[in-house]
Amino acid sequence: MIKNQRRHLFLMLFCVAIIAGCQTTTAIYQGAKAEQETVAVLQDTVNGQQRWQDLYVTVDYSLRQQVNQLVVEGVFTFSDYPQMNMAIVDDFKLKLFLLNQENIVLDYLDLYRTLGNALDEKMPFKKTLEISPDVVAVSFGYEGEFVDEVGSREAVWKLPRRSY
């Protein structure tokens, strides 16, 4: 009987710890500031094909805003650098950050996640999301890990910055 009570107590504490951990990580980027060169103002980019690119990622996308909804649609590919220098992508998350007029992150989501894929694939995405009236811009970002031919790993990221 005591053994069962301990097991139930352990299970309950474990579940609480997992839930608490999720709570602290779901808002990790909220309040961070996006770098100006990564920002696309909604008023300037709605209803047109756009491109966001850096050393690791190329995103061809379009935005459609309808009252309190935003439709983000496009294709994401890896840029030349990882295609020439790495063998595979181990884990990679393309993120979209919703920003206010000061480029502060109000909300964010993963647009695409890829695990163990080749680097020359085109990865389409389409998301429809509810946005608040305070959202006036978006920014792309990512975090991931590549593996080269000999098994060496390279962690990469481009994310909004927190000021401490």
C-alpha positions as CSV (number, residue, x, y, z in Angstrom):
1,M,0.0,0.0,0.0
2,I,2.8,2.5,0.9
3,K,4.6,1.5,-2.2
4,N,1.5,2.4,-4.3
5,Q,1.1,5.7,-2.5
6,R,4.7,6.6,-3.2
7,R,4.3,5.6,-6.9
8,H,1.2,7.8,-7.2
9,L,2.9,10.7,-5.4
10,F,6.0,10.4,-7.7
11,L,3.7,10.2,-10.8
12,M,1.8,13.3,-9.6
13,L,4.9,15.3,-8.9
14,F,6.4,14.3,-12.2
15,C,3.2,15.5,-14.1
16,V,3.2,18.8,-12.2
17,A,6.9,19.3,-13.1
18,I,6.2,18.6,-16.8
19,I,3.3,21.0,-16.9
20,A,5.3,23.7,-15.0
21,G,8.2,23.2,-17.5
22,C,5.8,23.7,-20.4
23,Q,4.5,26.8,-18.9
24,T,7.9,28.4,-18.6
25,T,9.0,27.6,-22.2
26,T,5.9,28.5,-24.1
27,A,6.5,32.3,-23.7
28,I,10.3,32.2,-23.9
29,Y,10.5,34.7,-26.9
30,Q,7.7,37.0,-25.8
31,G,9.1,40.4,-24.9
32,A,12.3,39.9,-27.0
33,K,13.2,42.4,-29.7
34,A,13.6,41.5,-33.3
35,E,16.5,42.9,-35.3
36,Q,15.3,45.6,-37.7
37,E,16.8,43.8,-40.8
38,T,14.6,40.8,-40.1
39,V,11.3,42.7,-39.8
40,A,8.6,42.8,-42.4
41,V,5.9,45.4,-41.7
42,L,2.5,44.0,-42.5
43,Q,1.3,47.2,-44.3
44,D,4.2,46.9,-46.7
45,T,4.2,43.2,-47.3
46,V,0.5,42.1,-47.5
47,N,-0.6,40.7,-50.8
48,G,2.8,40.3,-52.5
49,Q,5.5,37.6,-52.8
50,Q,8.4,38.4,-50.5
51,R,11.8,36.8,-49.7
52,W,13.7,36.5,-46.4
53,Q,17.1,35.1,-46.6
54,D,20.3,34.7,-44.6
55,L,23.3,32.4,-44.5
56,Y,21.3,29.3,-43.6
57,V,17.7,29.8,-44.8
58,T,15.7,31.2,-47.7
59,V,12.0,31.8,-47.2
60,D,9.8,32.8,-50.2
61,Y,6.4,33.8,-48.7
62,S,3.3,35.9,-48.9
63,L,1.1,37.4,-46.2
64,R,-2.7,38.0,-46.4
65,Q,-4.3,39.9,-43.6
66,Q,-8.1,39.7,-43.1
67,V,-9.4,41.7,-40.1
68,N,-7.9,39.8,-37.2
69,Q,-6.4,36.9,-39.2
70,L,-3.1,36.5,-41.0
71,V,-2.4,33.9,-43.6
72,V,1.3,33.1,-44.0
73,E,2.1,30.9,-47.0
74,G,5.3,30.0,-48.7
75,V,8.2,27.7,-49.3
76,F,11.3,27.3,-47.1
77,T,14.7,26.0,-48.3
78,F,18.2,25.9,-47.0
79,S,20.6,28.4,-48.5
80,D,23.8,27.5,-50.3
81,Y,26.0,27.4,-47.2
82,P,24.4,24.4,-45.5
83,Q,23.8,22.7,-48.8
84,M,27.5,22.9,-49.7
85,N,29.0,22.2,-46.3
86,M,26.6,19.9,-44.4
87,A,25.2,16.5,-45.1
88,I,21.8,16.6,-43.4
89,V,19.7,18.7,-41.1
90,D,19.1,16.9,-37.8
91,D,16.4,19.1,-36.4
92,F,15.3,22.5,-37.6
93,K,12.4,24.8,-36.7
94,L,11.4,27.8,-38.8
95,K,9.6,30.3,-36.6
96,L,7.4,33.3,-37.2
97,F,7.4,36.1,-34.7
98,L,4.4,38.5,-34.4
99,L,5.7,42.0,-33.5
100,N,4.4,45.3,-32.2
101,Q,5.5,48.7,-33.5
102,E,8.7,48.6,-31.4
103,N,9.6,45.2,-32.9
104,I,8.8,43.5,-29.6
105,V,7.6,39.9,-29.9
106,L,4.0,39.6,-28.8
107,D,3.5,36.0,-30.0
108,Y,5.2,33.3,-32.1
109,L,4.8,29.9,-33.7
110,D,6.7,27.2,-35.5
111,L,5.9,27.4,-39.2
112,Y,7.8,24.3,-40.1
113,R,9.9,21.6,-38.4
114,T,12.1,19.2,-40.2
115,L,13.9,16.2,-38.8
116,G,16.7,14.3,-40.5
117,N,15.9,15.6,-44.0
118,A,18.2,16.2,-47.0
119,L,19.2,19.8,-47.4
120,D,18.0,20.3,-51.0
121,E,14.3,19.9,-50.3
122,K,11.6,22.5,-50.7
123,M,9.4,22.7,-47.7
124,P,6.0,24.3,-48.2
125,F,4.0,25.8,-45.3
126,K,0.7,27.6,-44.8
127,K,-0.7,28.8,-41.5
128,T,-3.7,30.9,-40.7
129,L,-3.5,32.6,-37.3
130,E,-5.5,35.0,-35.2
131,I,-3.7,38.2,-34.5
132,S,-4.3,41.1,-32.2
133,P,-4.6,44.7,-33.4
134,D,-1.2,45.4,-31.8
135,V,0.6,43.1,-34.4
136,V,2.0,45.4,-37.1
137,A,5.0,43.4,-38.3
138,V,6.4,39.9,-38.5
139,S,9.9,38.4,-38.4
140,F,11.2,35.0,-39.3
141,G,13.7,33.1,-37.2
142,Y,15.0,29.6,-36.7
143,E,16.9,27.2,-34.5
144,G,18.4,23.9,-35.6
145,E,21.3,21.6,-36.0
146,F,23.1,20.4,-39.1
147,V,25.4,17.3,-39.4
148,D,28.3,17.2,-41.8
149,E,29.8,14.1,-43.6
150,V,32.0,13.0,-40.7
151,G,29.2,13.4,-38.1
152,S,30.2,16.8,-36.6
153,R,27.3,18.9,-35.6
154,E,26.7,22.6,-36.0
155,A,24.0,24.3,-34.0
156,V,22.5,27.5,-35.6
157,W,19.9,30.0,-34.6
158,K,18.5,33.4,-35.5
159,L,16.1,34.6,-32.9
160,P,14.9,37.9,-31.4
161,R,17.1,39.1,-28.6
162,R,16.2,39.7,-25.0
163,S,17.8,42.7,-23.3
164,Y,19.0,41.9,-19.8
